């Protein structure tokens, strides 16, 4: 029975808020979420910020501590202009994958919206960050804040010692290569960020003692040319350098002959931050879907128990509807599939399949259909999948029909698109596989790797791009990237594009 009429159980009765109301609401929402969904979360640290501070957080990639760089100011002005002109709203919150989990709440939010944000970020995102395998294996939530503090201080000291322009120059180049500065197919070297920070002084002292400026001017070794080398010698060299290497920043940091120790450390900082965000790019549908499912489930449970009034619940549902709104493909606002909407729909569908399956569900999902344990099924999915595998595993024919999904075939030799699969018996598998593939970052990002370099010879750095589906790199950005790599490497850099299936050479570009 809903007891909102008596008002005795209400968490709040007005739209404005104070810290006492926030604390009381958080305690109740946390208790209900943990009991209702069996969540496992980091301790929570909530901070109230203004709209300008939210814009500032936008500009510095959402982190509470960040080094200075001109691009952050550029982003700040861009977002501020759109916000002031009404072209874009601000996020209701920002949540940091750290331990404790930091949640920024906008001071302009009403109390109803603050309650929604607490359930969404402080509980939903928090649980996902702590329990998903990608975040557990690839990020270090317990020490990221101290590492960012170190990075900010270290780069500031470099600016004092080496000059603002010199530091800005190396940061510009590192940021330009950030996309190719992550480990995608293997785990990064297993050392905590805190240990890396603690070992910094000893590492820099050693590198400064062993660094020899003569390496810059050492002439190439005379004798046989690369063309004269036999395959066994090349293979031995590649093995000693652990080639091929997918992480360009890591390779340059470890092997460039022209970088000074402080420049190597800045490359390390940039790639560590890039790696920190890489799991988030692979789990946007799951992460936002999990947080949205949690806030929707918890808010409805609190309303049913009389903790939230009807007026507040209407406001919560209105904000919830804005979050999951999915424009049609011919709507001017359409910009692709809304990850909040898709994630929430799949998770609510898992709950339906677990509790009230159809015969179709039993055929497609025999392991979970009718098991009655939708909480356990969702907890398992949140812990063990990324977007690509989650969609491939759990997107049902019922949802394909609801979303009216179909697959287009785009063949370069044909003048028109072809509808290859529609939402029917024959098309479900193909549509699900195609949608899942579109969320596979490994398959949809350019695969560029270091394949060879003779450090004792001409030091020519050779990169290889595996071309898939005939998609080549855009010429101007490719040339700019090669220039950035050459700046960090100091010698000639070449990029060869090869067919991903046959290995046949398609093109070659050489840095100027």
VEXKEDO-488826 format. One record per atom (N, C-alpha, C): x, y, z. Coordinates in steps of 0.001 Angstrom, whole numbers, plus 500000, padded with zeros to 6 digits. Each point is the difference from the previous one (the first is absolute). Example, Ala and Ser with C-alpha at 12.3 -4.5 7.8 and 13.67 -1.06 7.14 Angstrom:
VEXKEDO-488826
513190494310507800 499110501190500000 500900501200500000 499650501050499280 500820501190500060 499230501090500730 
***
This chain:
VEXKEDO-488826
500850498800500000 499150501200500000 500884501249500000 499635500973499160 500746501259499947 499565500900501138 500992500460500779 499659500814501173 500399501459499833 500144500428498730 500449501383499788 499006501019500533 498739499634500108 499000500976500424 500244500498501412 500523499103500857 500225500444501368 501269500819500130 500933499805499060 501197500820499966 501026499671501060 499738499041500896 500930499734501099 501285499345499527 499960499256498899 501182499288499535 500781500738498918 499549501146499579 500614500663498855 501456500380500291 500877499716499016 501401500386500110 500160501510499876 499113500615499239 500033501456499810 498625500439499550 499653501236500301 498672500512499642 500068501270499167 501215500518499791 500157501222499219 501034499780498907 500028500916499032 500944499855498898 501405500441500379 500120500941500971 501333500400500406 500566498970500971 501305500061500235 500653498973500804 501037500627500914 500409499247501004 501140500358500835 500806498728500229 501128500124500665 500883498845500143 499407498924500902 499198500406500961 499325499020500838 499028499151499199 499225500647499126 499057499270499153 500746499073499042 501099500493499430 500797499165499097 500529498769500725 500511500192501198 500557498879500751 498936498974500342 498828500480500431 498921499090500350 499501499245498771 499894500699498864 499559499348498770 501014498958499543 501299500346500079 501024499036499574 499941498734500844 499884500148501313 499966498820500871 498842499081499638 498826500580499760 498822499182499669 500135499368498626 500433500782499020 500148499478498643 501056498899499962 501107500200500710 501051498978500036 499483498713500638 499314500114501116 499497498809500683 499026499238499109 499096500709499360 499014499322499152 500659499377498768 500981500703499422 500664499464498813 500782498740500321 500716500006501124 500775498826500371 499086498820500311 498855500267500619 499072498919500323 499229499523498767 499609500947499145 499174499656498840 500801499343498894 501249500458499781 500770499537498837 501304499297500374 500299499898501294 501235499329500453 501251500652499400 500017501322499961 501143500705499431 501211499927500925 501172500157499391 501271500024500728 500739501256499554 500158500966500898 500500501313499577 501209500440500814 500771500936499408 501046500699500734 499350501014500942 500701500426501061 499512501140500790 499789501208499087 499048500852500348 499600501115499137 500409501329500616 500551500868499150 500307501385500398 499243500922499058 498995500701500523 499194500898499180 500482501437500173 500105500715498866 500416501398500021 499016500822499182 499664501169500508 499057500898499330 500799501042499224 499694500145498709 500737500944499166 499018500879499225 500496501143499547 499192500947499229 500023499612498521 499201500711499209 499972499727498566 501352500303499361 500677501054500459 501317500329499444 501023498920500344 499916499478501218 500900498912500375 499692498735499207 498731499781499676 499638498857499167 500589500170498598 499928501212499468 500612500266498696 501507499778500054 500612500400501095 501432499793500161 500326498508500052 499152499223500668 500206498552500047 499846499386498616 499033500493499216 499862499562498611 501316500177499249 500570501188500143 501157500358499187 501226499174500340 500121499545501248 501165499211500417 499641498526500119 499224499515499027 499562498598499855 499411499433501280 499334500848500772 499228499534501133 500790499607501223 501270500338500066 500817499586501130 500151501140501011 500039499679501304 500090501059501013 501368500646500076 501041499288499591 501359500532499980 500563499797498604 500535501054499406 500516499855498645 501078501039499764 501006499642499223 501050500955499659 499461501065499051 500750501071499848 499570501095499133 500332499680498541 499066500354499130 500267499916498561 499021500912499284 500467500635498933 499169500982499313 498714499383499450 500013498718499639 498806499375499417 498846499968500986 500301499915501314 498931499993500999 499272501341500029 500760501096499883 499371501315499932 499162500174498748 500491499454498889 499239500051498747 498674499263500149 500039498818500597 498773499232500205 499050500723500950 500566500653501023 499167500737500947 499218501094499291 500666500784499174 499334501091499292 498938499460499042 500295498869499350 499038499409499070 498730499569500724 500167499248501100 498831499529500752 499250501160500640 500731500996500493 499355501140500640 499149500774498999 500507500192498789 499251500729498982 498693499278499671 500084498679499817 498788499231499693 499015500052501161 500510499914501221 499140500007501173 499314501356500170 500757501074499858 499423501333500194 498964500330498929 500188499474498794 499050500257498917 498827499021500000 500020499050500936 498907499033500071 500094498882498996 501152499880499352 500161498935499000 500313498660500610 500388499981501252 500331498739500663 499818500169501486 499406499007500640 499882500004501448 501234499388500631 500015500006501328 501106499392500733 499564498660500574 500965499128500206 499703498732500649 499499500264501417 499120499123500475 499507500138501363 501102499672501013 500977499195499575 501061499558500893 501214499564499201 501114499858500709 501191499336499482 500466499047501081 500344498795499599 500455498992500967 501399499553499604 500869499841500998 501398499638499785 500217498558500435 500621499221499130 500347498620500338 501210500006500923 499738500144501279 501072500047500994 499479499369501287 500896499787500922 499633499470501313 500571500945501065 499141500823500659 498528500015499916 499495500541498669 498785499580499649 499366500464498765 499531501443500195 500494500902499143 499661501421500123 498847500328499063 498960500615500541 498827500394499223 499823501506500132 500002500693498858 499750501438499974 498520500238499730 499350500752500886 498590500354499841 499903501487499690 499145500356499051 499796501413499673 499176500673501092 500469501168500455 499267500699501053 498649500507499510 499831500153498658 498735500472499451 498929498904499959 500381498740500206 499021498913499962 498972500146501114 498779499588499704 498995499915501053 500285498770500853 499315499882501136 500226498864500886 499568498699499338 498919500042499227 499555498784499303 501075499535499012 500597500965499309 501045499647499049 501257499522500719 500307500587501158 501149499522500768 499802498548500425 498777499641500386 499728498611500385 500197499062498815 499526500424498833 500180499201498791 501480499817499687 500768501082500107 501430499958499688 500739499109500986 499627500059501270 500641499140501002 499824498527499630 498779499620499646 499750498607499627 500735499635498714 500025500927499050 500608499735498701 501525499883500097 500628501009500613 501465500073499982 500639499359501220 499551500406501190 500647499532501220 499784498517500244 498946499430499373 499733498572500188 500168499214498700 499325500425498917 500060499246498748 501381500001499374 500519501188499680 501344500083499414 501051499449500962 499842500297501263 500949499557501013 500118498470500002 498854499316500016 500026498531499969 500663499487498733 499681500605498869 500555499529498735 501517500188499969 500480501168500438 501433500248500040 500718498966500877 499419499685501132 500675499126500950 499999498543499565 498975499564499252 499819498572499762 500233499530498580 499935500886499001 500211499547498629 501460499589499800 500211498894499289 501341499424499875 500984500936499300 499522500813499040 500909500907499301 500589501035500950 499161500559500856 500475501010500940 500868499366501086 499667498779500417 500782499332501038 501398499655499505 500109499612498734 501279499539499481 500838501115499372 499351501055499496 500727500993499216 500121501353500676 499332500223501115 500110501286500694 500297499762501477 500518501015500644 500361499937501417 499252501106500734 498767499692500394 499139501019500598 500548500530501312 500764499196500720 500470500415501323 501095501052499940 500692500128498860 501131500931499957 499936500999498853 498908500033499225 499937500912498860 500064501458500452 499380500343501126 499993501397500427 501389500451500427 500711499167500725 501359500371500396 500911500072498783 499744499144498989 500821500059498792 499738501293499228 498736500410499908 499682501248499322 500607501195500731 500011499943501320 500625501056500775 501492500057499692 500628498827499938 501415499953499623 500223500561498595 499137499601499041 500158500444498612 499896501518499899 499040500569500694 499821501452499976 501232500711500566 500495499504501137 501175500606500631 501243499815499145 500160498814499439 501199499706499212 500077500884498754 498879500127499290 500001500799498782 500204501481500334 499450500456501118 500241501391500417 501488500237500269 500668499027500606 501432500138500263 500798499969498698 499557499190499056 500664499971498696 499878501346499301 498853500644500147 499815501323499398 500959501010500608 500224499927501321 500927500913500653 501439499741499558 500342498732499826 501388499642499712 500353500095498514 499060499571499128 500315499907498576 499266501029499145 499082500718500588 499276501014499253 498630499527499556 499045500933499995 498620499664499669 499873499469498576 500704500623499049 499858499592498602 500538498600499756 501100499641500667 500570498666499815 499058498925500528 499403500242501166 499063499033500582 498730499939499160 499523501155499568 498790500031499178 500214499260498684 501188500104499444 500310499332498736 499928498481500148 500569499453501070 499974498546500192 498591499530500346 499249500814500739 498615499644500323 499121500009498747 500188501006499135 499233500055498752 500209498731499190 501254499581499874 500313498809499215 499422498754500656 500134499884501318 499476498831500707 498480499926499895 499325501149500138 498542500016499886 499546499596498597 500765500414498980 499640499643498630 500074498502499769 500848499296500769 500176498557499837 499257499203501064 499154500664500778 499307499339501111 499166498810499528 499389500125498820 499169498924499460 500815498720499799 501279500164499674 500885498850499799 500915499798501215 499569500467501163 500817499900501204 499418499091501054 499241498989499586 499400499064500954 500326498573499600 499978499123501003 500105498566499742 498587499479499743 499762499476498803 498679499495499656 499903498492500142 501047499300499597 499914498550499878 500780499257501069 500744500700500814 500677499376501128 499996500959501165 500131499439501177 499970500838501189 501258500839500103 499880501227500525 501192500825500204 500868499387501089 501277500411500092 500871499499501071 499333500155501357 499996498928500781 499242499970501247 500775500678501129 499788501296500151 500536500753501132 498967501039500391 499757500129501278 499008500971500441 500488501409499709 499050500918499823 500359501394499763 500761500578501182 499649499568501206 500686500499501186 501462499569499997 500267498753499601 501378499521499955 500779500722498916 499347500260498842 500673500761498963 500397501382500504 499096500632500734 500297501333500525 501138499946501016 499993499005500880 501025499895501022 501376499700499401 500023499235498902 501274499628499380 500525501049499024 499265501097499842 500372500990498994 501394500569500241 500295500393501245 501273500663500251 501187499121499631 499947498727500413 501078499093499673 500119499766498514 498856499905499312 500029499764498558 500599501193499260 499603501206500382 500526501188499334 501483500191500284 500430499733501239 501416500109500317 500824499064499133 499518498763499864 500731499027499181 500043500436498543 498856500456499465 499961500383498595 500877501222499730 500027500930500955 500838501179499808 501489499637500036 500374499026500845 501395499568500047 500395499252498738 499059499181499481 500332499153498853 499716500681498672 499278501113500021 499652500688498748 501259500623499406 500227499762498734 501192500506499327 499564500767498775 500314501281499994 499561500853498897 500641499621498672 501083499202500049 500633499583498755 499087499123499155 499013499356500665 499060499169499236 499314500802498901 499835501307500231 499300500827499016 500769500064498685 501328500021500081 500816500238498810 500763498773499549 499795498856500632 500700498778499604 499657499660498565 501006499861499109 499700499724498594 499471498591499802 499229499789498947 499490498664499730 501148499024499779 499777498762500402 501022498980499822 500183499703498523 501270499834499605 500284499680498611 499923498500499800 499819499598498764 499937498574499708 498744499666499244 499402498915500398 498855499537499239 498793500910500209 499225500168498957 498771500781500047 498875499109500477 498873500608500397 498865499179500420 499591498986498948 500161500343498738 499609499073498951 500889498761499980 501258500142500521 500933498887499993 499817499080501207 499243500430501001 499842499200501199 499189498746499717 500386498909500628 499224498786499821 498834499981500986 499036499156499722 498775499969500794 500263499608501444 500974499112500231 500274499556501369 500540501151500853 500834500869499391 500543501136500737 498895500991500349 499112500246499030 498880500914500252 499096499437501083 499718498696499923 499130499366500993 500618500070501390 501329499803500084 500674500075501295 499937501409500574 500175501009499141 499930501384500444 498593500338500493 498999499572499260 498622500268500406 499681499338501338 500513498802500191 499753499304501260 500646500720501167 501212500488499808 500696500704501077 499297501296500368 499354500641499029 499268501244500252 498524499753500307 499605498715500067 498613499610500269 499040500611498986 500369499882498736 499176500486498907 499191498853499404 498827500291499423 499397501330499824 499458500576501301 499930501335500061 499507500717501175 498852500904499584 498843499824500656 498807500769499664 499977501380500644 500665500147501142 499961501252500757 501174500882499567 499722500972499122 501066500832499440 500669500857501068 499203500579500914 500596500830501049 500912499172500901 499600498785500305 500823499123500829 501317499677499299 499936499692498715 501214499674499261 500941501200499934 499446501173499703 500836501198499902 500599500364501354 499217499858501041 500493500284501344 501184499098500354 499938498744499635 501034499051500382 501196499992499050 499814500369498730 501050499753499016 500513501220499247 499328501145500091 500484501168499275 501385500395500491 500888500307499063 501380500358500327 500194501493500224 498975500791499759 500166501456500102 499274500612501186 499120499241500645 499221500564501102 500814500054501282 499861501086500721 500614500124501311 499098499348501044 500543499690501187 499197499297501014 498684500686500342 499999501335500128 498755500693500354 498974499896498883 500445499955498735 499073499835498882 499398498604499993 500814498997500331 499477498635500088 498923499903501087 500246500688501113 499024499942501093 498685500644499599 500053501065499216 498768500631499537 499250499061499047 500717499303499130 499343499000499144 499334498930500850 500688499593501063 499438498976500882 498716500508500657 500002501236500434 498815500583500642 498818500002499035 500232500445498771 498914500093499022 499444498621499677 500866499011499828 499491498672499641 499304499322501189 500452500271501237 499310499448501170 498581500551500081 499831501291499731 498665500603500014 499152499450498861 500602499834498815 499262499410498871 499545498592500338 500867499221500649 499646498626500362 498880499967501035 500016500971500904 498971500088501042 498608500135499389 499900500771498901 498695500231499388 499613498927498983 500928499132499618 499704499032498946 498842499062500357 499911499445501225 498842499150500322 498667500727499897 499978501305500289 498741500736499922 499500500084498567 500920500062499042 499605500043498591 499446498661499532 500352498923500680 499517498681499612 498706499597500705 499562500816500963 498860499587500827 498968501105500154 499865500883499026 499078501122500175 498552499530500106 499594499071499134 498627499490500045 499747499304501335 500933499147500424 499823499269501253 500063500917501207 500972500920500005 500196500881501146 498800500915500202 499583500668498924 498849500895500119 498714499210500185 499908498838499357 498817499167500191 499872499521501425 501111499584500590 499996499552501398 499559501125500925 500598501191499840 499650501127500867 498543500404499826 499502499979498757 498609500371499741 499044498959500571 500337498722499840 499175498930500577 499941500130501518 501133500305500613 500045500126501461 499139501173500457 500165501170499384 499222501150500492 498514499799499747 499630499395498869 498582499792499709 499389499002500982 500721498923500272 499494498974500914 499899500533501425 501034500682500457 500034500484501382 498983501120500218 499906500941499073 499038501090500160 498565499480500044 499678499032499165 498649499422500033 499749499246501295 501019499302500499 499838499278501260 499774500974501156 500737501106500015 499835501005501052 498632500665499913 499521500227498787 498662500587499844 498930499046500525 500142498722499665 499020499013500464 499983499887501518 501136500273500619 500069499899501465 499688501321500686 499669501029499233 499559501252500592 501096500974500350 501217499793499483 501099500910500310 500075501176499031 499330499905498862 500031501065498994 498559500361499652 499709501295499966 498641500453499720 499669499862498520 498734500119499681 499582499881498600 500581501130499154 500036501217500543 500559501119499247 501474499793499702 500748499553501010 501431499740499793 500209498861499009 499133498992500069 500147498866499089 499723500417498562 499059500895499789 499743500503498648 501229500728499453 500651500789500867 501219500686499565 501104498990499682 500142498977500827 501011498971499772 499748499274498687 498737499642499744 499671499294498765 500208500889498780 499755501303500162 500238500919498889 501486500052499646 500858500094501021 501445499999499752 500463498652499463 499426498934500510 500324498661499505 499640499876498519 498845500510499621 499573499934498600 500935500793499096 500480501146500490 500964500786499213 501289499225499768 500419499242501016 501255499256499904 499901498874498977 498865499305499947 499881498822499129 499306500312498671 499775501280499724 499314500356498753 500825499557498795 499358499311499070 500650499526498782 499318500610498778 500624501006499374 499398500585498800 499962498976498862 499010500129499127 499920499141498822 501123500359499028 500281499085499062 501142500210499106 499835501241499121 498737500398499730 499764501170499157 499737501261500822 500235499918501324 499855501152500882 501279500833499928 499883501338499890 501212500838499957 500905499801501211 499448499528501116 500797499807501218 500704498651500025 499754499151499011 500590498663499998 501512500066499826 500724499334500885 501464499931499890 500510498592500254 499123499023499818 500366498613500254 499145499410501101 500344498786500395 499242499303501045 500377500560501367 498994500358500783 500198500525501344 500445498857500913 501230500039500549 500466498875500834 499173499816501266 499456501093500545 499142499888501179 498765499173499665 499376500302498861 498763499322499614 500249498539499663 501024499732499193 500272498614499607 500406499168501206 500883500534500838 500429499249501169 498853499697500939 499165500995500292 498859499788500892 499040498974499421 499697500087498708 499055499067499394 500505498566500069 501274499782499725 500529498631500065 499947499477501428 500314500852500979 500005499541501389 498590499741500513 499041500832499614 498611499721500371 499489498753499290 500502499755498782 499618498792499275 500572498754500671 501210500093500540 500568498882500751 499122499673501209 499523501037500677 499102499782501144 498723499302499555 499453500437498854 498774499363499485 500241498545499620 501105499734499312 500296498637499572 500209499088501207 500587500534501073 500252499194501194 498729499678500764 499012500868499904 498790499830500816 498775499571499206 499849500461498760 498800499678499211 500379499755498549 500730498918499719 500486499772498635 498907499496499059 500170500281498727 499158499421498954 500697498768499436 499296499286499133 500626498834499356 501215500428499173 499915501167499377 501124500515499228 501199500262500910 499742500571501182 501076500247500942 500669498705500440 499207498944500197 500565498719500428 500889499406498916 499655500234498748 500842499503498904 501307500779499904 499942501323500211 501172500847499819 500873500073501244 499381499911501180 500752500169501245 499681498868500983 500338498776499655 499627498861500860 500634500070501389 501142500663500136 500685500009501291 499372500960501007 499340501064499525 499451500980500944 498474500069499962 499378499474498937 498537500107499863 499310499283501159 499214500754500768 499223499431501087 500801499603501219 501257500463500119 500794499599501169 499567500715501269 499212501081499869 499496500722501153 501023500870500712 501259499911499606 501070500757500673 500499501120499094 499158501002499779 500418501084499111 501115500837500617 500030500108501329 501074500754500646 501353499335499752 500065498690500236 501245499287499779 500433500024498548 499018499916499089 500319500041498570 500585501347499608 499415501086500516 500510501327499695 501367500238500634 500179499579501247 501291500172500649 501099499270499230 499689498817499495 500967499239499215 500322500717498690 498971500524499344 500213500713498739 500824501264500220 499668500773501031 500745501221500287 501469499704500296 500285498871500601 501371499681500407 500842499455498853 499391499297499047 500784499170499083 499885500357498525 499413501139499675 499842500349498586 500437501431499732 500286500256498734 500126501353499469 498887500161498970 499859501191499397 498858500268499136 499847498960498891 501092499691499321 499932499087498857 499484498629500416 500564499412501042 499584498659500420 498628500024500675 499687501101500690 498701500126500664 498861499999498979 500150500792498945 498964500048498959 499933498671499270 501139499409499697 500026498720499291 499347498895500827 500078500119501329 499471498963500876 498527500216500342 499563501261500183 498695500229500629 498977500743499154 500355500532498826 499000500682499186 499000498976499470 498743500186500327 498978498998499673 499242500376498736 499359499015499339 499132500309498862 498890500984500368 499495499903501224 498938500922500422 500485501439499966 501236500242500448 500538501357499969 500334500440498583 500471499082499171 500282500338498601 498725500481499319 498884499328500308 498716500445499431 499580501339500592 500160500157501313 499599501253500651 500772501187499420 501287499812499775 500836501078499475 499930500091498478 499359499046499371 499863499963498542 501370500065499323 500895499169500483 501364499994499479 500072499227498684 500859500468499110 500287499263498778 501449500277499614 500530499192499107 501407500100499619 500124500453498559 500881500999499796 500299500478498659 501334499440499530 500054499641498736 501241499553499378 500515501119499103 501228500440500270 500607501101499253 501195499465499222 499801499716498728 501065499494499141 500496501122499107 501324500205499994 500582501124499275 499675499957498508 499877498809499444 499767499879498559 498543500202499606 499113500070500989 498575500157499724 499575501454500221 499090500536499181 499599501407500131 499026500251501148 499380498944500543 498972500172501023 500283499068501186 499450500379501164 499997499098501151 499030498857499731 500250498886500646 499087498860499917 499571499609501405 498700499806500196 499509499514501288 500289498509500061 501023499645500790 500461498611500021 499212499139500974 499545500585501120 499264499224501014 498958500893500639 498830499437500280 498945500723500697 499622499211501251 499089500574500817 499642499342501251 498983498888499743 500518498882499530 499197498796499821 500850498794500380 499461498818499833 500673498784500441 501392499864499402 500157500346498741 501289499826499331 500986501110500339 499478501148500441 500875501148500180 500499500247501410 499396499353501014 500359500316501378 501498499818500279 500535498851499609 501401499712500288 500926501016499323 499723500303498723 500856500927499267 499931501402500578 498797500442500381 499845501345500567 500723500096501334 499817498998500838 500662500021501312 501522499996499842 500515499175499100 501450499935499782 500534501322499450 499257500607499066 500450501259499403 500000501123501032 498959500070500833 499943501040501021 501111499799501023 500212498757500425 501076499717500955 501351500387499414 500228499688498733 501271500310499349 500257501504499964 498937500788499879 500169501453499941 500499500567501314 499872499240501105 500490500445501304 501348499394500361 500590499243499084 501307499389500244 501087500999499622 500605500640500993 501001501035499743 501193499420499259 500390498787500363 501137499390499328 499797499836498512 498756499764499588 499708499807498580 499710501303499280 499688501058500740 499583501253499371 501001501139500181 501153499710500574 501075500975500087 501145499533499109 500737500922499448 501105499659499109 501034499161500743 500350498864499420 500992499105500586 501373500359499440 500734500855500720 501330500453499588 501006499529501044 501048499308499553 500968499439500931 501425500236499506 500917500106500961 501425500037499667 500423498577499661 500567499809498808 500374498651499581 501509499799499906 500779501081499856 501446499804499889 500731501330500159 501219499921500566 500912501134500057 501390499457500319 501003500498499300 501379499595500243 500695501110500790 500061499833501319 500558501046500857 501491500213499752 500704498995499487 501436500129499756 500309500315498545 498967500102499182 500191500311498593 499464501368499663 499079500046499021 499482501302499566 498899500542500900 499549499191500968 498968500397500975 498676500373499333 499765499470498821 498745500230499281 498878499252500724 499017500747500496 498881499414500728 498916499601499011 499639498721499999 499027499489499041 498698499639500706 498918500619499537 498659499743500520 499187499250498955 499012499269500489 499135499244499089 498537500225500373 499206500277499001 498565500188500185 499266498841499323 499278499219500791 499212498908499448 498657500543499539 499800499995498690 498802500579499394 498882498967500012 498853500379500560 498829499126500014 498876500649499204 499296499192499240 498859500451499189 500381501121499038 501263500062499615 500445500994499032 500006501430500502 499914500197501338 499927501350500566 501414500507500257 500418501028499256 501333500565500125 499998501174500977 501182500397500432 500134501152500886 499810501293499215 499390501003500644 499830501301499365 501382500631499807 500271500489498793 501369500362499614 500597501088500885 499286501102500211 500578501124500742 500283499635501453 499060499284500653 500225499623501397 501114498971500108 500120499136498993 501082499019499988 501353500691499915 500122500992499118 501254500729499859 500340500752501287 498984500591500643 500244500730501248 500460499047501105 499395498816500052 500382499027501015 501434499533499807 500394499762498743 501385499600499728 500977501089500422 499623501249499822 500878501094500436 500159500010501515 498900499744500716 500074499945501458 500901498852500454 499859498854499367 500829498856500385 501465500292499720 500276500604498843 501387500322499669 500591500997500993 499196500920500476 500494500978500968 500480499298501272 499282498954500409 500386499265501206 501088498977499724 500061499506498772 500975498961499662 501329500599499543 499939501062499197 501210500672499571 500574499535498685 499484498919499452 500510499454498744 498822499673499090 500310499470498830 498956499755499007 498966498988500509 498745500291499659 498885499133500371 499200499696498739 499667498736499798 499178499618498850 498815499170500467 498924500099499247 498773499256500295 499592499232498757 499862498696500141 499577499140498902 498613499450500318 499071500172499063 498675499430500144 499942498645499316 499570498969500722 499910498653499435 498590499475500176 499588499158499086 498684499378500090 499945499116501241 498958500194500819 499898499260501247 499840498512499827 499561499552498817 499778498574499766 501152499358499234 500480500662498964 501022499400499144 501415500468500329 500135501139500672 501318500544500280 500617500745498837 499263500139498897 500522500699498823 500146501489500280 501070500592499492 500269501420500202 499036500834499178 499375500998500650 499032500871499331 500580501384499757 500690500552500988 500577501334499844 501179500142500952 500783501047499802 501112500313500903 500155501510500062 500187500511501214 500243501427500210 501219500168500884 500785501023499710 501239500256500717 499961501408500566 500437500149501234 500012501328500627 500961500907499290 499663501271499924 500849500988499348 501077500518500933 
***
